[in-house]
Amino acid sequence: MTPERYEKILKVLNSRQTDLTVITDQVHKGQNLSAIIRTADAVGIHRVHAVYKEGVFRAHTGTAMGSHKWVKTTVHQDIVTPIQNLQSEGFQVLAAHFDERAVDYRDVDYTKPTALLLGAEKWGVSERACNQIDGTVIIPMMGMAESFNVSVACAIILAEAQRQRSEANMYNDRHLPLDEYHRLLFEWCQPVIARMCRERGLPYPVLDNTGHLQDPQAFSRLYNDAGVNDVEVAG
């Protein structure tokens, strides 16, 4: 853990936006999904929501470039669930979709709690989703193509959201709850030790102000003792 790495982790965690998110409605292509996650990470999104009837999500790691490790993904089997859950938390849910309600994506206030809904590559946003959302946005097109690729559209719209939030200084204050902040700080700084703790049901040890264990010897003794106890119980 270098000082530069530790400072970057702190900066990213402190700028994570808990009230900006993405919902993918049956987007199945791994490269598109992972590109969306990579964009979400780049604009500071903490969690995305993916909807699949089978309830399975697999990131295309080559496209995501590791971003799936930093952005949480909640998987739902029904599109209505994440929409209604987020609306109950005060989010405006806006779909990238052309209908009579559609407005230019730049005319939206993204400093409000916002969820951007993206439809499947072939079919777009489902009718069930359209019946639940708060509005729709479009990206003006100047060529013969009728629409952007779903991951490209996501990047264009979220770049505008980032611009507005940056101008409103929304990246300057911590949004994550303190307990989740400290948990993620440990897991990002010490992923191997975090896994060891989970395997043996141990609490995370305390970090110092450089991202290293404050007392590595004490953790080593605790970890070894837990291993001995596991063997005794198993016997």
DODOMAR-12480 format. One record per residue: residue in three letters; x, y, z of N, C-alpha, C, O in turn. Coordinates in steps of 0.1 Angstrom, whole numbers, padded with zeros to 4 digits, always signed. Layout:
N
AlaXYZXYZXYZXYZ
...
***
This chain:
235
Met+0008-0012+0000+0000+0000+0000+0009+0012+0000+0015+0016+0010
Thr+0010+0019-0011+0018+0031-0012+0009+0043-0007-0003+0042-0007
Pro+0016+0054-0003+0008+0066+0001-0001+0071-0010-0012+0076-0007
Glu+0004+0070-0022-0005+0075-0033-0017+0067-0035-0028+0072-0037
Arg-0016+0054-0033-0027+0045-0035-0037+0047-0023-0049+0048-0026
Tyr-0032+0049-0011-0041+0051+0000-0048+0065-0002-0060+0065+0001
Glu-0042+0075-0006-0048+0088-0008-0059+0087-0019-0070+0093-0018
Lys-0056+0079-0030-0066+0077-0040-0079+0070-0035-0090+0074-0038
Ile-0077+0060-0027-0088+0052-0021-0096+0062-0012-0109+0062-0013
Leu-0090+0070-0004-0097+0079+0004-0105+0089-0005-0117+0092-0002
Lys-0099+0094-0015-0106+0104-0024-0118+0098-0031-0128+0104-0031
Val-0116+0085-0035-0127+0079-0042-0139+0076-0033-0151+0079-0036
Leu-0136+0071-0021-0146+0068-0011-0154+0081-0007-0166+0081-0005
Asn-0146+0092-0005-0152+0104-0001-0161+0111-0011-0169+0119-0008
Ser-0159+0107-0024-0167+0113-0035-0178+0104-0040-0185+0108-0049
Arg-0179+0092-0034-0190+0083-0039-0203+0089-0037-0207+0094-0027
Gln-0211+0088-0048-0225+0094-0048-0235+0083-0046-0238+0074-0054
Thr-0241+0083-0034-0251+0073-0030-0265+0076-0036-0274+0068-0036
Asp-0267+0089-0041-0280+0092-0047-0279+0094-0062-0287+0102-0067
Leu-0270+0087-0068-0270+0087-0083-0267+0072-0086-0258+0066-0081
Thr-0276+0066-0095-0274+0052-0098-0279+0049-0112-0284+0058-0119
Val-0277+0037-0116-0281+0032-0129-0290+0019-0127-0286+0011-0119
Ile-0300+0018-0135-0308+0005-0135-0307+0000-0150-0310+0007-0159
Thr-0302-0012-0151-0302-0019-0165-0314-0028-0165-0316-0037-0157
Asp-0322-0027-0176-0334-0035-0177-0332-0046-0188-0334-0043-0200
Gln-0327-0057-0183-0325-0069-0192-0314-0066-0203-0314-0070-0214
Val-0304-0058-0198-0292-0056-0207-0283-0068-0205-0277-0071-0194
His-0281-0076-0215-0275-0089-0214-0260-0090-0219-0253-0099-0214
Lys-0257-0082-0228-0243-0083-0234-0233-0079-0223-0233-0068-0218
Gly-0224-0088-0220-0214-0086-0210-0205-0074-0212-0202-0067-0203
Gln-0201-0071-0225-0193-0059-0227-0201-0047-0224-0195-0037-0219
Asn-0214-0046-0228-0221-0034-0225-0223-0032-0210-0221-0021-0205
Leu-0226-0043-0203-0228-0042-0188-0215-0037-0182-0216-0028-0173
Ser-0204-0042-0186-0192-0039-0179-0187-0025-0183-0181-0018-0175
Ala-0190-0020-0195-0188-0007-0199-0196+0003-0191-0191+0014-0187
Ile-0208-0001-0188-0217+0007-0179-0211+0008-0165-0211+0019-0159
Ile-0207-0003-0160-0201-0003-0146-0188+0006-0146-0186+0013-0137
Arg-0180+0005-0157-0168+0013-0157-0171+0028-0157-0165+0036-0150
Thr-0182+0032-0165-0186+0046-0165-0192+0050-0151-0189+0060-0146
Ala-0199+0041-0145-0205+0043-0132-0194+0046-0122-0194+0056-0114
Asp-0183+0038-0122-0172+0041-0113-0165+0054-0116-0162+0062-0107
Ala-0164+0057-0129-0157+0070-0133-0164+0082-0128-0158+0092-0126
Val-0178+0082-0127-0185+0093-0123-0189+0093-0108-0196+0101-0103
Gly-0183+0083-0101-0185+0082-0087-0197+0075-0082-0201+0077-0070
Ile-0204+0067-0090-0216+0060-0086-0211+0048-0076-0202+0041-0079
His-0219+0047-0066-0215+0036-0056-0222+0023-0059-0216+0013-0056
Arg-0234+0023-0064-0242+0011-0066-0250+0012-0079-0256+0022-0082
Val-0250+0001-0087-0259+0000-0098-0269-0012-0096-0267-0020-0088
His-0280-0011-0103-0290-0022-0102-0292-0028-0116-0294-0022-0126
Ala-0291-0042-0116-0292-0049-0128-0304-0059-0127-0306-0066-0117
Val-0313-0059-0137-0325-0067-0137-0324-0078-0147-0322-0076-0159
Tyr-0325-0090-0142-0325-0103-0150-0336-0112-0144-0337-0113-0132
Lys-0343-0118-0153-0353-0128-0148-0347-0139-0141-0353-0145-0131
Glu-0335-0143-0145-0328-0155-0139-0320-0150-0127-0314-0159-0120
Gly-0319-0137-0124-0312-0133-0113-0297-0135-0112-0291-0136-0102
Val-0291-0135-0124-0276-0138-0125-0270-0126-0132-0275-0122-0143
Phe-0258-0122-0127-0251-0111-0133-0236-0115-0135-0230-0120-0125
Arg-0231-0113-0146-0216-0116-0148-0210-0105-0156-0214-0101-0167
Ala-0200-0098-0150-0193-0087-0156-0183-0093-0166-0177-0103-0164
His-0181-0086-0177-0171-0089-0187-0158-0081-0182-0157-0069-0185
Thr-0149-0089-0175-0139-0082-0168-0129-0074-0177-0123-0065-0173
Gly-0127-0079-0189-0118-0071-0198-0123-0057-0201-0115-0048-0202
Thr-0136-0056-0203-0142-0042-0205-0142-0034-0193-0140-0022-0193
Ala-0146-0041-0182-0148-0033-0169-0134-0028-0163-0134-0019-0156
Met-0123-0035-0168-0110-0031-0163-0109-0030-0148-0103-0021-0142
Gly-0116-0040-0141-0116-0041-0127-0126-0032-0119-0126-0033-0107
Ser-0134-0024-0127-0143-0015-0120-0154-0023-0112-0160-0017-0103
His-0157-0035-0116-0167-0043-0109-0163-0045-0094-0172-0048-0086
Lys-0150-0044-0091-0146-0045-0077-0149-0033-0069-0150-0034-0057
Trp-0151-0022-0075-0153-0009-0068-0168-0004-0068-0172+0004-0060
Val-0176-0010-0077-0190-0006-0078-0199-0018-0074-0197-0028-0080
Lys-0207-0016-0065-0216-0026-0060-0228-0028-0070-0233-0019-0076
Thr-0231-0041-0073-0242-0044-0082-0253-0052-0074-0250-0062-0069
Thr-0265-0046-0074-0276-0053-0068-0285-0059-0080-0289-0052-0089
Val-0287-0072-0079-0295-0079-0090-0309-0081-0086-0312-0085-0075
His-0318-0078-0095-0333-0079-0093-0338-0088-0104-0333-0088-0115
Gln-0349-0095-0101-0356-0103-0111-0368-0096-0117-0373-0101-0127
Asp-0372-0085-0112-0383-0078-0117-0380-0063-0117-0375-0057-0108
Ile-0383-0057-0129-0379-0043-0131-0387-0033-0122-0381-0023-0118
Val-0399-0037-0118-0407-0028-0109-0400-0026-0095-0401-0015-0089
Thr-0394-0037-0090-0388-0036-0077-0378-0025-0075-0380-0017-0066
Pro-0367-0024-0083-0358-0013-0081-0363+0000-0083-0360+0010-0077
Ile-0372+0001-0093-0379+0015-0096-0386+0020-0084-0384+0031-0079
Gln-0395+0011-0079-0404+0015-0068-0395+0017-0055-0398+0027-0047
Asn-0385+0009-0053-0377+0011-0041-0370+0024-0041-0369+0031-0031
Leu-0364+0027-0053-0357+0040-0054-0366+0052-0053-0363+0062-0047
Gln-0378+0051-0060-0387+0062-0059-0392+0064-0044-0394+0076-0040
Ser-0393+0054-0037-0397+0055-0022-0386+0062-0014-0389+0068-0004
Glu-0374+0062-0020-0362+0068-0013-0360+0083-0018-0351+0089-0014
Gly-0369+0087-0027-0369+0101-0032-0361+0103-0045-0359+0114-0049
Phe-0358+0092-0052-0351+0092-0065-0361+0096-0076-0373+0091-0076
Gln-0357+0104-0086-0364+0105-0099-0358+0094-0108-0346+0093-0109
Val-0366+0086-0113-0362+0075-0122-0365+0079-0137-0376+0080-0141
Leu-0354+0081-0144-0355+0086-0158-0349+0076-0167-0338+0070-0165
Ala-0357+0072-0178-0352+0063-0188-0346+0069-0200-0352+0080-0204
Ala-0336+0064-0205-0331+0068-0218-0340+0062-0229-0337+0050-0233
His-0350+0069-0233-0360+0063-0241-0368+0074-0248-0371+0085-0242
Phe-0372+0072-0261-0380+0082-0268-0395+0079-0267-0399+0069-0271
Asp-0402+0089-0261-0417+0088-0261-0421+0103-0260-0414+0112-0261
Glu-0434+0105-0258-0440+0118-0258-0435+0127-0246-0436+0139-0247
Arg-0429+0120-0236-0424+0128-0225-0410+0132-0226-0405+0140-0218
Ala-0403+0127-0236-0388+0128-0237-0384+0143-0238-0389+0151-0245
Val-0373+0145-0230-0366+0158-0230-0352+0156-0233-0346+0145-0231
Asp-0345+0167-0238-0331+0166-0240-0324+0163-0227-0327+0168-0216
Tyr-0315+0153-0227-0308+0148-0215-0301+0160-0207-0299+0158-0195
Arg-0298+0170-0214-0291+0182-0207-0300+0191-0200-0296+0200-0193
Asp-0313+0189-0202-0323+0197-0195-0328+0192-0182-0337+0197-0176
Val-0322+0181-0177-0326+0175-0165-0316+0180-0153-0305+0182-0155
Asp-0322+0181-0141-0314+0184-0129-0309+0171-0123-0317+0165-0116
Tyr-0297+0168-0125-0291+0156-0120-0285+0158-0106-0280+0148-0100
Thr-0287+0170-0100-0282+0171-0086-0293+0166-0077-0290+0164-0065
Lys-0305+0163-0082-0315+0156-0075-0311+0141-0074-0304+0136-0083
Pro-0316+0134-0064-0314+0119-0064-0319+0113-0077-0331+0115-0080
Thr-0311+0107-0085-0315+0103-0098-0310+0088-0101-0299+0084-0098
Ala-0319+0081-0108-0316+0068-0113-0318+0068-0128-0329+0072-0133
Leu-0308+0065-0136-0309+0064-0150-0312+0050-0154-0304+0040-0151
Leu-0323+0048-0161-0327+0034-0165-0324+0032-0180-0327+0041-0188
Leu-0317+0021-0183-0313+0018-0196-0319+0004-0200-0319-0005-0193
Gly-0325+0004-0212-0332-0008-0217-0323-0018-0224-0311-0015-0227
Ala-0329-0029-0227-0321-0040-0234-0317-0035-0248-0323-0027-0254
Glu-0306-0041-0253-0299-0037-0265-0309-0038-0277-0309-0029-0285
Lys-0317-0048-0278-0326-0050-0289-0340-0044-0288-0345-0038-0297
Trp-0345-0044-0276-0359-0040-0274-0361-0027-0267-0371-0021-0267
Gly-0350-0021-0261-0351-0009-0253-0358-0011-0240-0358-0022-0234
Val-0363+0000-0235-0370+0000-0222-0383-0007-0222-0391-0005-0232
Ser-0385-0016-0213-0398-0024-0213-0410-0016-0210-0409-0005-0204
Glu-0421-0021-0215-0434-0014-0212-0437-0013-0197-0442-0003-0192
Arg-0433-0023-0190-0436-0023-0175-0427-0012-0169-0432-0005-0160
Ala-0415-0010-0173-0407+0000-0168-0412+0014-0172-0413+0023-0163
Cys-0417+0016-0184-0422+0029-0189-0434+0033-0180-0437+0045-0178
Asn-0442+0023-0176-0454+0026-0168-0450+0031-0153-0459+0035-0146
Gln-0438+0029-0149-0434+0032-0136-0425+0044-0134-0425+0050-0124
Ile-0418+0048-0145-0407+0058-0143-0413+0072-0143-0425+0074-0145
Asp-0405+0081-0139-0409+0095-0137-0407+0104-0150-0413+0115-0151
Gly-0400+0099-0160-0397+0107-0172-0387+0100-0181-0382+0089-0177
Thr-0385+0106-0193-0376+0100-0202-0367+0111-0208-0371+0123-0208
Val-0355+0107-0212-0345+0116-0218-0340+0110-0231-0340+0098-0233
Ile-0336+0119-0240-0331+0115-0252-0318+0123-0255-0316+0134-0250
Ile-0309+0117-0263-0297+0124-0268-0299+0128-0282-0301+0119-0291
Pro-0298+0140-0286-0301+0144-0300-0291+0137-0309-0279+0136-0306
Met-0296+0133-0320-0289+0125-0330-0287+0134-0343-0297+0139-0347
Met-0276+0134-0349-0273+0142-0361-0270+0134-0373-0268+0139-0384
Gly-0270+0120-0371-0267+0112-0382-0278+0103-0386-0290+0105-0382
Met-0275+0092-0394-0285+0083-0398-0289+0073-0388-0300+0067-0388
Ala-0280+0070-0379-0283+0060-0368-0294+0065-0359-0295+0077-0357
Glu-0303+0056-0354-0314+0061-0346-0311+0062-0331-0318+0069-0324
Ser-0300+0055-0327-0297+0056-0313-0282+0052-0311-0276+0047-0319
Phe-0277+0056-0299-0264+0052-0295-0264+0038-0289-0275+0033-0285
Asn-0253+0031-0289-0251+0019-0281-0255+0022-0267-0252+0033-0262
Val-0261+0012-0260-0266+0015-0246-0255+0019-0237-0257+0028-0228
Ser-0243+0014-0238-0232+0018-0229-0227+0032-0232-0223+0039-0224
Val-0227+0035-0245-0223+0049-0250-0233+0059-0245-0230+0070-0240
Ala-0246+0056-0246-0257+0065-0241-0255+0067-0226-0257+0079-0221
Cys-0252+0057-0219-0250+0058-0205-0239+0067-0202-0240+0076-0193
Ala-0228+0066-0209-0216+0075-0206-0219+0089-0209-0215+0098-0202
Ile-0226+0092-0220-0230+0106-0224-0238+0112-0213-0236+0123-0209
Ile-0249+0105-0209-0258+0111-0199-0251+0112-0185-0253+0123-0179
Leu-0244+0102-0181-0237+0103-0168-0226+0114-0168-0223+0119-0157
Ala-0220+0117-0179-0210+0127-0180-0217+0141-0177-0211+0149-0170
Glu-0229+0143-0181-0236+0155-0178-0240+0155-0163-0240+0166-0157
Ala-0244+0144-0158-0247+0143-0144-0235+0147-0135-0236+0154-0126
Gln-0223+0141-0139-0211+0145-0132-0208+0159-0133-0204+0165-0123
Arg-0210+0165-0145-0207+0180-0147-0215+0188-0137-0210+0197-0130
Gln-0228+0185-0137-0237+0193-0128-0234+0191-0114-0234+0201-0106
Arg-0231+0179-0110-0228+0176-0096-0214+0182-0092-0212+0187-0080
Ser-0205+0182-0101-0192+0189-0098-0194+0204-0096-0188+0210-0087
Glu-0202+0210-0104-0204+0224-0103-0211+0227-0090-0210+0238-0084
Ala-0219+0218-0085-0227+0220-0072-0218+0215-0060-0223+0214-0049
Asn-0206+0212-0063-0196+0207-0052-0201+0195-0045-0199+0193-0033
Met-0208+0186-0052-0214+0174-0045-0204+0163-0043-0207+0153-0037
Tyr-0192+0165-0049-0181+0155-0047-0172+0158-0036-0162+0152-0034
Asn-0175+0169-0029-0166+0174-0018-0169+0168-0005-0161+0170+0005
Asp-0181+0162-0003-0185+0158+0010-0188+0143+0010-0193+0138+0000
Arg-0185+0136+0021-0187+0121+0021-0202+0119+0022-0210+0125+0030
His-0207+0109+0013-0221+0105+0013-0223+0092+0019-0234+0089+0024
Leu-0213+0083+0019-0215+0070+0024-0217+0070+0039-0211+0078+0046
Pro-0226+0061+0044-0227+0060+0059-0214+0056+0065-0206+0049+0058
Leu-0211+0060+0077-0197+0059+0083-0193+0044+0084-0182+0041+0081
Asp-0203+0036+0088-0199+0022+0090-0195+0015+0076-0186+0007+0076
Glu-0203+0018+0066-0200+0013+0053-0187+0019+0047-0179+0012+0041
Tyr-0184+0032+0050-0172+0038+0046-0160+0031+0052-0150+0028+0045
His-0160+0028+0065-0149+0022+0071-0147+0007+0067-0136+0002+0065
Arg-0158+0000+0064-0158-0013+0059-0151-0014+0045-0142-0022+0043
Leu-0156-0005+0036-0150-0005+0023-0135+0000+0023-0127-0005+0016
Leu-0132+0009+0032-0118+0014+0033-0109+0002+0036-0099+0001+0030
Phe-0113-0006+0046-0105-0018+0049-0104-0027+0038-0093-0032+0035
Glu-0116-0031+0032-0116-0040+0021-0108-0036+0009-0102-0044+0002
Trp-0108-0023+0006-0100-0018-0005-0085-0017-0002-0077-0019-0011
Cys-0082-0014+0010-0068-0013+0014-0062-0026+0017-0050-0029+0013
Gln-0069-0035+0023-0064-0048+0027-0073-0060+0022-0079-0067+0030
Pro-0075-0062+0009-0084-0072+0004-0081-0086+0008-0090-0094+0011
Val-0068-0090+0009-0064-0103+0013-0068-0106+0028-0074-0116+0031
Ile-0065-0096+0037-0068-0098+0051-0083-0097+0053-0088-0104+0062
Ala-0090-0089+0045-0104-0089+0046-0110-0102+0043-0120-0107+0050
Arg-0105-0109+0033-0110-0122+0030-0107-0132+0041-0115-0141+0044
Met-0095-0131+0047-0091-0140+0058-0101-0138+0069-0105-0148+0076
Cys-0104-0126+0072-0114-0123+0083-0127-0129+0081-0133-0135+0090
Arg-0132-0128+0068-0145-0133+0065-0145-0148+0066-0155-0154+0071
Glu-0134-0155+0062-0133-0169+0062-0134-0175+0077-0140-0186+0079
Arg-0129-0167+0086-0129-0172+0100-0138-0164+0109-0137-0166+0121
Gly-0146-0156+0103-0156-0149+0111-0150-0139+0121-0155-0137+0132
Leu-0139-0132+0117-0132-0123+0125-0136-0109+0122-0139-0106+0110
Pro-0136-0100+0132-0138-0086+0128-0126-0080+0122-0115-0085+0123
Tyr-0128-0070+0113-0117-0063+0107-0108-0056+0117-0113-0049+0126
Pro-0095-0058+0117-0086-0051+0126-0085-0036+0123-0090-0032+0112
Val-0080-0028+0132-0079-0014+0130-0068-0011+0120-0057-0016+0121
Leu-0070-0001+0111-0060+0004+0102-0053+0016+0108-0059+0024+0116
Asp-0041+0018+0104-0034+0031+0108-0037+0041+0097-0045+0039+0088
Asn-0031+0053+0098-0035+0064+0089-0027+0063+0076-0026+0073+0068
Thr-0021+0051+0073-0015+0048+0060-0022+0037+0053-0017+0033+0042
Gly-0032+0031+0059-0039+0020+0053-0033+0006+0056-0038-0004+0051
His-0024+0006+0066-0018-0007+0070-0024-0011+0084-0030-0002+0091
Leu-0022-0023+0088-0027-0028+0101-0020-0020+0112-0008-0019+0112
Gln-0028-0015+0121-0022-0008+0133-0014-0018+0141-0003-0014+0147
Asp-0018-0030+0143-0011-0040+0151-0012-0054+0144-0020-0062+0147
Pro-0003-0056+0134-0003-0068+0127+0000-0081+0135-0005-0091+0132
Gln+0008-0079+0145+0011-0091+0154-0001-0096+0161-0004-0108+0163
Ala-0009-0086+0166-0021-0090+0174-0031-0097+0164-0038-0106+0168
Phe-0032-0092+0152-0041-0099+0142-0036-0113+0139-0044-0122+0138
Ser-0023-0114+0138-0018-0127+0135-0021-0137+0146-0025-0149+0143
Arg-0020-0133+0158-0023-0142+0169-0038-0145+0169-0042-0157+0171
Leu-0047-0135+0167-0061-0137+0167-0065-0147+0155-0073-0156+0157
Tyr-0059-0145+0144-0062-0153+0132-0057-0168+0135-0065-0177+0132
Asn-0045-0170+0140-0041-0183+0143-0049-0190+0154-0052-0202+0153
Asp-0053-0183+0164-0062-0188+0174-0075-0193+0169-0080-0203+0172
Ala-0081-0184+0159-0093-0188+0153-0092-0201+0145-0101-0209+0145
Gly-0080-0202+0139-0078-0215+0131-0077-0227+0140-0082-0238+0136
Val-0071-0226+0151-0070-0237+0161-0084-0241+0165-0087-0252+0166
Asn-0092-0230+0169-0105-0233+0173-0114-0240+0163-0122-0249+0166
Asp-0112-0236+0150-0119-0242+0139-0116-0257+0138-0125-0265+0136
Val-0103-0260+0140-0099-0274+0139-0105-0282+0151-0109-0293+0149
Glu-0105-0276+0163-0110-0283+0174-0125-0286+0173-0130-0297+0176
Val-0132-0276+0167-0147-0278+0166-0149-0288+0155-0158-0297+0157
Ala-0141-0288+0144-0143-0298+0134-0140-0312+0139-0147-0322+0135
Gly-0131-0313+0148-0127-0327+0153-0138-0332+0163-0136-0343+0168
***
